[in-house]
Amino acid sequence: MLISCLRGAVLSFRPISALLYPQQGKGWFDPKWRSLVHVTCLRGTVKHFQFKESLISRSKMASHIVGYPRMGPKRELKFALESFWDKKSGAEDLEKVATDLRASIWKQMSEAGIKYIPSNTFSYYDQVLDTTAMLGAVPDRYSWTGGEIGHDTYFSMARGNAIVPAMEMTKWFDTNYHFIVPELAPETKFSYASHKAVSEYKEAKALGVDTVPVLVGPVSYLLLSKAAKGVEKSFSPLSLLSGILPIYKEVVAELKAAGASWIQFDEPTLVKDLAAHELAAFSSAYAELEPTLSGLNVLVETYFADVPAESYKTLTSLSGVTAYGFDLVRGTKTLDLVKSAGFPSGKYLFAGVVDGRNIWADDLAASLSTLQSLETVVGKDKLVVSTSCSLMHTAVDLVNETKLDSEIKSWLAFAAQKVVEVDALAKALAGQKDEAYFAANAAAQASRRSSPRVNNEEVQKAAAALKGSDHRRATTVSSRLDAQQKKLNLPVLPTTTIGSFPQTVELRRVRREYKAKKVTEEEYVKAIEEEIRKVVKIQEDLDIDVLVHGEPERNDMVEYFGEQLSGFAFTANGWVQSYGSRCVKPPIIYGDVSRPKAMTVFWSKMAQDMTPRPMKGMLTGPVTILNWSFVRNDQPRFETCYQIALAIKKEVEDLEAAGIQVIQIDEAALREGLPLRKSEHAFYLDWAVHSFRITNCGVQDTTQIHTHMCYSNFNDIILSIINMDADVITIENSRSDEKLLSVFREGVTYGAGIGPGVYDIHSPRIPSTEEIADRVNKMLAVLDTNILWVNPDCGLKTRKYAEVMPALTAMVNAAKLIRTQLASTK
């Protein structure tokens, strides 16, 4: 079908199936297709149009989206935030971008046919921090004096400021998203200090969209909080439940007054192993809220794993709750539980059958079968089709992709496409199955299963041959450290950085132009060589002991390697929020993984030739590559991880052969992959740690193997970290109030080198020499002098040189100061 624009350009329309499954899609516009259509202007412009209800008749079936990406299809929020932080734009500019994004998201879901559309899932930084603001739970150091919390206080809590550090940041369950951890104490006072939830509900309503306001549930909020410094052992944040419930009542009352008919409480901690008193807190909280909730439909949403039997029993008996949301992708046992334990009569089940954490197109036939089996238990009119979790963990829109070929693209669904899948399933469940859409989906599923691009027999045989060995280095870490010290001759408290240095606008431009073939390879190599030389000289001038080349050739620590490994595909705009304005573009692992050629040796050898000091070869470990990618779902994750480990092993051996004496294999994401249920920990840690050891089991004793981990709670897996058998581990420490050190105070013996981070690189704040020296002295109280390293928390890529230079100067000066003090006491 051809339609003329007002300006005379001609538009051609294709149905959504032609977008999702281009090999199967029709070539014309058919009114029975969903309202989301692909519009190609003959002048070359590609757009999406959502037709109004008056153009295409549609009735909204029982469909729901848990949450949606907030950054925007072109990372509009990221750029607006960074411009605001850099004082290049004002609050009005930032708020205009946010308002436009919210409106676009609500309208998109409404016009795609979604019945239960979420609001208050947008955030300038983090939804847990939003809840902290709502409750007025601002730590004293931010000098908040009351009233509605504004941008200054909000962003100071998230990022710190020139005077005080930021609040702790850690991983959101087992995802790569980070949340700001609430800090609570017995004397914490609560007040209704952010009306964001109500304001956004009203904002959507003014646009003609009736939404389901979403709040982080009161019990999960407290269970995700930490005790403030000084009361860690004597105080439980859960004891403050009676203090925060009055605020929740105020919010709910305002939402009711504004016209809300549904409200969603996210209580994801229900999927974890909870003690009896923690489960009791859910019962008491919702019993207390019940009178206020009267007249509202109340959904309690869970996600990321199975709901244990006891938690299921508690959840389904909560007072005042109308509906329960379950992740039926990662929570298949919950499906069995619903069928075997029964489901409360008259309640709604929001069935999360469309995967919110991966980018594979849903197997619609399989999901429909699951939904139909639930109908017999729940009742046809009480079953709602939903996503397994918020779609914020996946990329925004497949239509924006230009790098993916048509075959791989036909296998995928990003957030926008998952919205359509949810609607299609809801319609099918209601007897309005779109046979052509389902047939296109089935054909795409079959194409993926049979594609020769997916399977590599040689790789599969090599991975299978790994069984039967633990791939541990032959000698002990203490003997290896002795051999390495004789060769490296490092001082006491050696200093180093984690890998990356600031990526300037000019550096990004060079990489971009090289990819676009606007500069020659010779020009590109020269530019990167100059950048490496600059970084090497900076480190020598600062007198850092073990150097890095700064990684100027790398866009992202996972993407860079994936681009050079087989079995990976890459997007142009598949951005996913990691924290704040920080977005990552996860690779897509669609097939068996191998390394066709060396990936880092050229740059590492170039850097080592520039200095007599040790230069670290920088690699990303197999578990982190796995956990920070969209992973194929047609084989167990550990099999894919072993394949990646074999590829990295070849790179390690090539670096060693090129004369690199220190090789860092980052496993920043090892902890975040830990299953949420303790019964599943041992199996995961066994194959994850084994994968790391595979990478370096063949190197000489004199080659020093480092690893790095960041922003997680490591205390519960410290024995597995020791079992990795690395020579040196650098690990996040400063932003978590040095919780890591408590493990060593409690008697854990660690014989390898260790560098707990001495300052937080995720904040623009610059630490003083005295502050860092104080941190190092605290470490020396529990760690031997001969194993302690001095380093930042993480890589420096996101910081500016104006911040990095004084911070590293303070770090080196602190190390030298303490060396002098140690020498004087001998």
N, C-alpha and C positions, 0 to 999 in steps of 0.2 A: 504494500500500500504506500502511495506517495502522497505527501501533504506539503503544501507550500507554506513557508514562513511568511510573516508579515513583511519581511524585507525582501521577499522574493526567492530566498534559498529553498531548495527542495529537500525534504526530510524523508528518509526511509525508516520504516519501523520493523523491528524484529521482536518476537515474543521472548520472554525470559528464558525459555528452554534453549533457545538458540544461543543465549549468553552462557548459560551453565553447561549446556551439552551441545556445542556447536555442530557436532557431526550429525546430531539427530534433530536439531531445531528446524522449524518451518521457516520459510522465507517470506511470510506475509503476516500482517496483523490480523489476529482473530480475537473477537471480543471475549471468548471464553478464557483466554490467557489472563494471568494476573496483571494487575495494573502497572507493574514495574516493567517498562519496555526500554529497549535500546534504541536510541535515536542517532542516526548518523547524518549529519548535514553534508551535502555534496561539496561544500566548501572545505570539508575536512574536520569540522568540529564534532566531537562526540559528547553527547549529554545524556542524562536520565530525565525522563519526565514521569511524574506520577499523575495519572488521570484522576479527576475529581469524581466523587460519587455520582454526579449527574451524568457523566459520560459513560461510566461503566457501572452497571448495577452490581452491588456486592452486599452480602450480609456477613457480619463478623462472627466466625465460629469461635469455639472455646480455645483460644490460643493466647500465649503469654510469653514474654521475653523477660528474663531475670534482670538483665542490665545490658548496656550497649557501650561500645568504645566512645571515649569522651574527647580524644585528641582531634578528631576530624579527619576526613579522607585525605587531606593534604597537610596534616599536622598543624592545622590553623591555631589550635590552642597552644601548642609548643612554642611557636614563633611569637605569639602574643604575650605569653608568660615571660619569655626571655627578653623581649623588648621592654616589658614593664620592669623587670628586675634590673635591667641595664639603664633604666631611667630615660629610655628613648621614646617612651609613650606613657600615657597616663592611665589611671584607673578606668576612666570612661571608655578608652580604646579597648582595654582588656575585657571589660564587661560587655561591650558591643559584640566582640567576637564570640564570647561565651553565650550570649543571648541568641545569636544567629545559629550557633551549633545546636543548641537545645531545640530550637524551633524546627530545624531541619530534621533532627532525629525523631521527634515526636510525630511530625507530619509523615515522615517516611513509613513509620510503623503503622500509623493510622490508615494510610492509603494502601498499605500492603495487606490490610485486613486483620491486623492483630487486635484482639479484644482487650486484653489486659496489658496496658503499656506502662512501663515504669517511669517515675519521675524521682528526682533527688538522687539519681545515680551519676549525674554529672558532678565533677569536682575540679577545683582549681589545682588540687595537689593529691588528696587522698580521702577516701570516704570515712576512714576511721578518724583521721584528723578533723573532718567535718563534724563527726559526732562529739569529739572532744570540745570543739568550739560550741556546738549546740548545748552541751552540758556546762559550759563555762569552766572546764577543768584545766585551766591554764597554769602551768608551773610558775611559782613565784618569781623565778629569775627573769621572766619576760615583762615584769612590771606592769601588767595589765590592771587597770583600775576599775573595771566593770563596764557595763553597757554592751551594745552590740559589738561583737568582735570584728575588727576591720582587717584589711589586707596586711598592714604592718605586723600586727600581732600574729596573725595566721601564718604568714610566710616566715616570720622569725622562729616560730615553733618548728616549721618544716625544714628550714635551711640554716638557722642560726643567724647571727648578725655580728657586727664588729665587736660587740661586748660579750655576748653569751653564746654558748654552743647550741646546736639544734637538739631536738629530742631524738631518741634512738629510732633507727629505722631497721626493719627486719623483713624477712620474706613472708608473704601472705600465704599461709599454709604451705603447699608444695608447688607453688607457682613461681614465676620469675617476676611477679609484681611485688613491690615493697610497700609496707604501710608504716605510718608513724605511730610508735608504741606509746599509748597513754601512760603518764607517770602519776601515780596516785599515792596518797598518804592518809593516815587517819584523820588529819586535820583538813583535808581537801574539802572546800565548800563548792557547792554546785548552784548554778543559776542559769536560767534560760537566756543564752547569750548569742545564739545564732538562729534566725528564723528562716533559714535557707529552705528547709523542707516545705514549709507552708508557702513561701514566696514562689518556689518553682512549681508547686501544684497550681497555684493561681495563674501563674504565667502560662502554663499549658492550657488551662481551662479557657483563658482569654483567647487562645488560638483555636478553640473549638475541640480540644482534645481532652477527654476525661482520663486521667492517669491513676495509677496505683502508686502512691508515695511509698518510697522504700527507706527504712531506717535500719541501721545496724542494731540488732536486738540488744536489750539491756544486759542479758547474761553473757552473751558472747563478747560484748564490749569489755566487761570486767574481766572475763577469762583471758582476753588478749592483752590486758593491761599489765603493767609491772609495778611493783612497790618502789616508791621513790628511794633515792639513795639514803642509806642510814637506817631504813626500817625493813630491809629486804627479808630478814629472817623472822621478824616479829609481827608482820602484817600481811593480810591477804586482801587484795582489791575487791574480792567478792563480798567482803564484809560491808562494802559501801552500797550494796544493792538498794537498801531502803532510802539512801540519799539521792540516787539518780532517778528512781521511779516517779517522784513528783514532777520532774522535768519532762519525762516521757508523757505523763498525763497531760501536761500543758500542751505539748506538741500535738498529741492525738486530739485533744479538745479543739484546738485551732483548725486542724485538718477537717474534722467533722463540721465545724461551723462554716468552713469554706466550701463544703459540698462533697467531700470525698466519701465514696461508698465502700472502697477497699483500702486496706493498708497492708504493706508487706514488711515483716520483720525478718531480716537476715540473721539466722542463728547457726552459722556453719560449724561452730564448735561442737554441735551435737553429733558430728561424724567422728569425733575423737574419743579416746578412751577416757571416760569421765568417772569420777568418784561419786559415791552415793550423795554426798552433800552438795556436789555441783549439780547433779540432776534435780535434787530437791529445790535448788535455787530457781530452776526454770518453772517448776510448779508454783512456787510461792510468788514469783514475779508476775506470772500471767494471771494468777488468782487476784493479786493486788490491782492489776490493770483492768480486770474484767468489767467493772462498772463503767469505766471510761470508754472501753471498747464497745460497749453496748450500742447496737444500731449500725455497727460497721461489720463488713466481712473482713476477716483477719487471716492473712496467709503467713505461715511461718515457713521460711525457705531454708533448705539445707543444700549443700553441694560439696563436691570434690571426692566423696568416698561413700561407702556404705554407712547407713545409720545402724549402729549396734542394736541388738534386740532390746536391751534395757532402755536405751535412749529412745527407741521407737515407741516403746510402751509409755514412756514419760511424755514424749511429743504428742502422741495421739490422744492423750488424756488431759491436755492443757486446757484450762478454763478460757472461755471466750474466743477460742480459735475455730475458724471456719474451714480452713484449708491447709494442706501440708504439701510442700514442694520437695521433691527428691531428685537427686542426680542418678539417673538410671543408665548412664554410660559408664561411669567409674563405680557405680554402686549397684551392680547386678544382683548382689545378695539382698539388697533392699527389695528388689522386685519379688524375690522368693519369699521374703518376710511379709510383704503385703498380702501375698496369696495364701501363705500358710498361717500367719497370725491373725489375719483378718484386717478389715479397715472399718473405722467408725461409721456407722450408718448416718447418712445425711450430710457427710462432710465431702469437700472437694479434694481431689488428688491432682496436683500439678505435676505432670509426668515429664521429667527432663530427659527426653529421648534424643534431642538434637545436640550434638557435642559442642559445648561452648569453649572448649580448650584446644581444639585442633581444627585444621582447615580442610579436612576431607569431606566431600559431599556425603550427606547422610544416605545410608542404605534405606530408602523410603519403604521398600517392601518389608524389610525386617522390622523397622520401627512401627509400621502400621500393624504388623502382626502382634508386637508387644502391646500396643495400645488396645487392640481388640481383646487380647487376653485379660487386660485390666478392666475392661468394660463389664465383664461378668462379675467382677469383685466389687467394683466401686459404683457401678451404675452409669448408664450412658450420659445422663445429664450432669454428672458430677466429675467427669474426667476432662482435664484441660491439658492440651499439648503445650510443652514448654521446652526451653533450652536447659541443658544440664547445669549451667551456671551462667554468670554474666558473660556476654560476648566480648567484654573488654579484653579478654585473654586471646582473642584472635584478631586477624587483620580486618580492615574496615570493609573494603568493597573490591571484589574480583574484577569489576569492570574497569578499574583504574590500572589494571596490569597490562603492560606492553612487553615485558621480558619473557613471560611464560609462553611456551608453544601451545598450540591448540589441544594436543593430546593430554598433556599434564593439566592444562586449564580445565578440561572437561571432567577431571577427577576431583575438583576442588569446590569449596563453598566458603566464602568469607562471611563476615557478620551480615552484610546486606542480603546475601544469598541464603543464609541460615534463617533469616526472618521469613523469606519466601517459603523455605522448606517447612517451617512450623505451620504457616498458613495452609500449605498444601496438605499436610497431614491432618490438620483439624478439619478441613473440608472433606477429605477422604473418609475420616471417621464419622462425619455427619451424612455420608452417603452421596457426596458430591465429588467423587474421585476424578481427577483429571488424568484420564488414561494415557494421553500422549505425554504428559509431563512425567508420569511414573515410568513409562516405557523408555523415555530418554534417559532417566536416572538409571534404570536397570542396564541399559546398553553401556553407559559410562562405567558402571561397576564392573561389568564383564570385560570391558576394554582394559581396565587397570589390572585385573587378575591375570589376563593373558599376555600382557605387553612384555616383549623380550627385554625392554629397558629395565625392568624391575629385577630380574634374576641374573646372577653371575655365579655359575657353578664353581669356578675356581675360588672365589671369595668364600663361598659357603663351605667348601672343603677345608680351607685354611682355618676358618673359625671353628669348625667341628673338631679339628685336630688339637685345639687348645685344651680340651678336657683331659684331666689326669695330671695336670701340673699346676702348682700355685704360682709359678713364675716369680719367685722371690730371689733377690740377689744373693749370691753365695756367701757373702761375708756379713758380719754385723755392722750396724751403723757406726758404732764407736771406732772400729778399726778403719772403716772407710773415711770417717772424719779426720783421723790422724793422717792417713795417706793424702787426703785433699789439702790439709793444712800445710804439709811439707811442700806441696806444689804451689799453692796459692799464696801462702805467707800473709794471711790477713791479720789485722790488728784485733785486739779484744773489742767486743761490741762493733763488729763490722757494719757499715752502713750500705744500704742499697735502696732502690725504689722498685716498684712492683712491675713496671713494664712500659706503659705508655707515658708520653709527655704531651703537653697541650697541642691540640690540633687547631692551627690557625686558619683563618679564612683563606689565606693564600695557599696553604697546604691542601685544603679541601678542593680549592679551585683546580690545582694541578692534577689531582687524582680524577676529578670530574672531567677535565678536558682530555686526559689520557684515555679514559673509558670511551669518550665521544670521538676519539681519534682526531682531536684538534691539535695535539702535540705528538711528536714522534716518540718512539720508545727511547731513543738516545736522549732526547730532551727531558723526558720523564725521569729516567735513571739519574741524570745529572742533578735534577731538582731534588730528588729524594736523597741523593748522596750528600748534597749541601746541607739538607735538614739534619741528617744523621750526624754529620761533622759538627754542626752547631750544638746538638744535644750532647755529644761526647765531650766537647770542650766545656760546656756548662758544668757537667758532672765532674770533670777534672778540676776545674776552677773551684768548685765547691768542696773538693777533696772527698768525694764519695768513693767508697772502696770497690764495690762491685757494680759495674755499669750496665746500662741498658741502651739499646739503640733508639728508643723512643717510639718505635712502631709507626713512622710516618706513612708507610706504604699501606697501612691497614685501615679499613673503614670500620670494622667491628671485629672483636676477638673470635667470634664464631663464623661470621659470614666470610671473613678472609680465608679461612681454611676450607670451608665448605665449597667456595668457588673453585678450589683446586682439587677437590675430591670427586670421584665419580659417585653417582647415586644421589646427588644433591641438585635441587633446583632453586632459583632465586627470583624474588619479586622485585619490581621497581618501587612499589608503594605499599608493601605489606607490613607497615609499621605497627608495633604493639607497644603500649606504655609499660615501662619498667618501674619508674618512680617519677613523681613531679613532671617535669617537661622532658625527661629522658625517655626516648623511644628506641626500640631495637627492631631490626628487620630479620626475624628468625628464618634461617634456611628451611627448606622443605626436603626431608629425607624420603625419597620415593622408592629407592631401590637399594641393592647391595652396594656397599661402600668399599672403595679401594683408592690408593694413591698412585696416579699415573707417573708423577715426577716429583722431585724435591720442591718444597714450598717456601722455605725460609732461609735455606743455606746461603744463597747469594748475598742477602742483606746482612745476615749475621756475620759472615766472614768479612764482608766489607767493613763493618763496624769494628770488629776485633783488630783488623789491620791498622786502624786509626789510633790505637792506644795500647800501651803495655799492660794496662790494668785488665782484670778479668771482665769479659763481656758476656752477659747472659744470652743464650739462645732462648727465644720466647715462643712457647707453644701453648695451645689450648688443649686441655686433656679430653679424653674420650667421653667421660661422664658429663662434663660441662657442655661439650658440643651436642651431646644427645639431649640433655635437659633444656638447652636453650634453642632447640630446633623444634619444628613441627615434625614429629616422628611418624613414620609409616605405622599403620595400625593393623597390618596383615601378618605380623610376626611378633614374638615377644621382644620387649625393649632390650633385654640383656643380649640377645643375639645381634642386634644392630650395634650395641655398644662394643661388643667384642670385635666386630668388623672395623669400627673406627679405631679401636686400640691398636690393631695390627697396622693400620695406616700410619698412625702417629709413631709407632715403634720404628718403622723404616726411617722416618724423619729424624728421630733421636739419634739413630745410628749414623746417619749421614752428617748430622751436626758434629758429632764426636769425631768422625773421620776428617772433618774440615778443620779440626783444632779448637773447637769450642769446649772449654773446660767446665763451664757452669751452664746447665740447661734447666730452665723453669717450665714445668708442665702444669699450667693452671687448672685447678679443679674448684673454681669459684662456686659452682652449682652442685657440688656433691651433696651437701646437706639438704638443699631444697628438694631433692628428689626422694628424700626419705618418706616412705609411706606414712599416712596419718595414724594408722593403727599399729600398735607396738608388736602385734603378732606377725606383722609383715616386715619388720625392720631387718631381721637377721638375713633373710634371703636377699633383699636389696643391697645391703652393705657388703655381703659376700661377693656378689658379682661386680659391684661398683668399685670396691677396693681392688679386686682381682684385675679389673680392666686397667686401672692405673698402673699396677705392677707390671702388666704385660708390656707397657710402653717403654720401660727402662730396664728390664731384667737382664739385658745383654751388655750393658755398658761396663767400662772398667771401674775399679774402685776409686781411681783418682778423678773420675768425672763426677762432679757434684750435682745431684738432682734436687731441684727445689720444686715446691708446689705452693699454690696460694689459694686461700679461701676467704670469702667475704660475706658480711652481713647476714649471719645466721647465728643461732644458738648452738654452739659446738659441744657444750659440756656433756651432753648425753651420748655423743658418738666419739669421744676422745680416744677410746681404745681402738676404734676402727681407724682413726686418723693415724695413730701410732702404727697400726698394722699396714698402712700404705707403704711404710718403709722408705719414705723420702729422707734425704740427708738434711734438708732444711725446709721448714714450712713457715711462710709468712701468712698472717691471719688477722682479720678485722678484730679490733679490740677497743678503740677509743670511744666510739659512739655508744657502745653498750655498757658503759660504766665499768669496763674492764672485768666483765663477768667471767671471761675466759680464765683469768688468773685464779679464780676461786677453785677451779679444778685442781690446780697444783697445790693450793693451800690445803686441800683435802687429801693430799697424799699420793696423787698420781705421779709416777716417775716418768719423766720424758728425757730420753738421752740424745735425741737428734737436735739439730739446730732449730731455733724457733724465733720468729720475729713478730710478736704481737704489735699491731699498728700503734704508732705513737701520736698520730694526729689524723683527724677526720678530713678526708679529701672531698667529701660530698657537701661541704659547707665552704663558703667564701672566707670564713674567718681564718685569720693567720695566728697560729700559736706562738708563744714566746719560747725562748731557750729554756727559761726556768720551768715553764709548764711541762715541756717535753722531758726535761731532766727529772722532774718529779715523777713522771710516768715511768721512766726507765728505772728509777730507784725502787718503785713499787714492784716492778717486774723482778728486779734482782733480789727482792726479799723472798721470792719463791722459786726462782730459776737460777741455775749455775751461770756464772760469768762467762764460761767458755762456750756456752751454747746459745747465748742471747744475741740476736741481731736487732738493728735499729732501722726502722723503715716506716713509711706512711701506711695507712690502712689499705689503700687500693691504688689503682693506676691514676695518672694525672691528666688523662685525656680531656676531661670535661672542665678543667680549671684553666685560668688565664695565667700567663707567665708572671704578671704582676702579683699574683697570689702565690704561685709555686716557688719563685726565687726566694722570697723572705722565709717561707715555711721550711724549705729544704736547708736554707742557711741555719735556721734555728735548730733543725734536727741534727745537722752535722756538729754544730757547736755544742749541743747538749751531749752528744756521744763523746766528744773530745774532753768536755768538762768532767764527765764521770770517769773516763779513762785516767785522767790526771788524779782524781780523787782516789781511785782504786790503787794507782801506783804509789801514792803517798802513804797508804796504809800497810804496804808490804814491809 
